């Protein structure tokens, strides 16, 4: 059965993300914090295993380095769970959005069979990368800190800048060294999509500023508004609870 994009099958898998979250939250609220950490930590390793699978199975490891946002999310997630570091936890509030977008805009893997390992190694890790960061806060393993807004934006843009430099360096080296993939084409990478967009969301930024690397900076105000809304909602709910407690 083909996964598809915005097909009944695709919508069913998106609904499954919500169900997975509800079941995990309901279940984990009934166990100790220590068990919560071990369960979430174990599940968070799925992204690392999927990254190793992709490097090995496709025969072109340079094209599957863990340098996309979701791959970086996968590597940081277990550290955030086991250390409960507030900076990393709040950073993943933003990075988990990338996993959600990857599940919705699944064009790169839409043609795969949902019974295949390709689907499993794409879908399951992205679900975990989307759900677990939210659960860390809902289970109060990490606290939402508005003071982390600027560290989140700063780290994200610093990582993006570093990855862009890696893209430029690798692509130049691939051309000079004539490094090819299994199809015989010279390898060219576009990690974190710093060179050009590959989906309609980033395409809107590109249409306004069709310049590699710099076009993504148009998303910074959106990122700040998104984080500010999250922090605002959380603090508003805390304030309401305090008011109810005082009455």
N, C-alpha and C positions, 0 to 999 in steps of 0.2 A: 504493500500500500504506500503510495507516494505521499510525502508530507505536504507539499504544496505551500502556497502563500495565500492566506485569507480564504482557504478552502475549509469545508466542514472539519476535515482532519486537523488542519492547523488551528482552527478555533478551539477544537477539543483539547489540543495539547496546551493551549494558553489557559483554558479553564482549569486544566489539571494543575497548573502552577499555583493557582489560588487554592485549590483543594489541598495540595501538598503543604502549603503554608498553614492553612487552618488546622490540618491534622497534626503537623509538627508543633505548632504553638500549643494546641490543646494537650498534647501528650507531654511535652517537656515542662509545662507548668506544674505538672504533678510529680516531678522528680526533683532531686537535689540539684543545687547549682553545679556541683562537681560532675554529676552525671550529664547534666546539660552540656557542659563544656566538652566532655569526652565524645558525646554523640555528635555535636556540631563540628568538633574538630575532626572527627573521623570522616564525616560526610564532606567536609571542606576539602579533603584530599582528592576528591574526584576530579577536580580541575587539573591537578598536577599529573594524575595518571592519564587523563585525556591528552594533555600536552605531549607527554612522552609517546603515546600511541600515534599522534599525528606526525611527530618527527620521524618515527620509524616506518609507519605503514605506507606513506605516500612516495617514498623514494627521493624526496627533494627537501632535505632538512633545512636548508637555508630559507625556504619559503614558509616554514612552520616554526620559526623561533618564537619563544614566548614573549613577544614584544607588542602584541595588540593589547588594548586596555583590558579585555576579558582575561587574557592569559596572565597579565600582571596582577589582576584581581585574584586569579586562582592561586598565585604564589604567595600573595600577602594574606589571603583569607585565613589559612591555618595559623599563621603567626598572630593575627588579630584575635582569633578565638582563644588560643592557649595563653596569650599574655594579657588579654583584655586591655590592650593599649588604647587609650582614648583617642589619640591622634590617628592611628590606623583605623580604628572603628569608625570615626567620623569621616575619614577619607573614603571608606567603603560605602558610606551613604550616597556618595556621588558615583563612585565606580560601579556600584550595583545597578545603577540606572543604565549603564552601558550593556549589562547582561540582559536586562529587560528589553532594551531596544533590539538586541541581537536575536531574541526569541520572536519578536514581532516582525522585524525586517529580516527574514531568514533566507533571502534570495540565493545566497551562495550555496546553500544545502537543501533548498526547497525540493529538488528533484530526487533526493535520496529516499530510500525505503525506510519506513519507521521501524522495521524489524531488523535493520542493519546495525552494525557496530558504528558506522559513521554517524547515524542518527543518535545513537546512545551516547557517544562520546562528544556530541555537540549539545544535545538537549539537556541531559542530566547535569553536567557541570554548570551550564548556564542557569539552570533552575536553582542550583545550590548557591551560585554566586549572586543570584537575585534575592533569594529567600533568607539565607543565613545572616547577612548584615542587618536586616530588619529584625530578625529574631534576637540578635545580640542586644538590641535596645529594648524590645518588647519584654524580654526576660530579665531586663535590668542587669545584664552582665557587663554592659558598658553604658555610660551615661551620655546623653546628647549634650554637646557643649557648643554653644554658639561661638565661643572664643576660638574654636577650631576652623571656623569658616575660611579664614585667610590662609591657614596652613594647608587646608584641603585644596584651595585654588592654587596656591603657590607650588605645592608638591606636584599637582596634576600638570601644570604648565611646564614645570622643570623637567618632569619625566617626558612629556610630549616633545620638548626641545631636544632632549638627549636622544630620543628615539628618531627624531627627524634627522639628526646628524648621522645616526647609524644607517638610516635609509640611504642618504646621499653617499656615504662612504662605501657601503656594500654594493650599491648599484654601479658605482664607478669601477669598483674592483671586479665585479662580475663581468662587465664589458671588456675590461683590459685582459682579464684571465680567461675569458670565453667560458664561464661557468654556465652549464646548461641544465635544464630539468629533464625529466624522462621523455617529454615530448620533443626535445631537441631545441627548444627556444632558450635564449639567454635569460637567466634568472633575473627578475627585477622585483623588488619588494616594496611594499607601501604600508609598513606597520603604523598603526594608529592613524592611518589615512592622511598622513601629513603632506603627501605629494598631490593627492587628488581625492575627491569623495567617491564613495561606491554605493551610496544610498540616497534617497530623496531628502532626508533630514539634513545631512551634511551638504547635499547639493544646493540647498537654499543659501547656505553661507558662501559656497563657491560662486553662485550666480551673482552675488553682491560684490565679491572680491576674488576673482579667479587667479589667485597667486598662491603657489605652493607654500605650505607652512603658515603663512600669515592669515589665510582665510579662516582658519580654525579659531582665531582670536575673536571673531565675531560671536562665538558661542559663549565667551566669558561672561558677559552681562546676563545671559540666560542661566548660566550655571549659578551665578551669585543669587539671582532671584529665586531659583529652585531651592537652593540651600536655605535662604532666608525664610522662605515659606515653611519649610520643614521645621526649622528652629522656632519660628513664630507659633506654629500650631502646637508644638511640644510644650513650649513655655506657657501658652494660653491654657492648655489642658492642666498643667501643673498648678497654675494660678487658680483655676476653677476648683481643683481638688482641695487646695488649701482653704479656699473660701467655704466650701462645704464642711470641711473639718472643723472650722472655727464656729460654725453655727450650731 
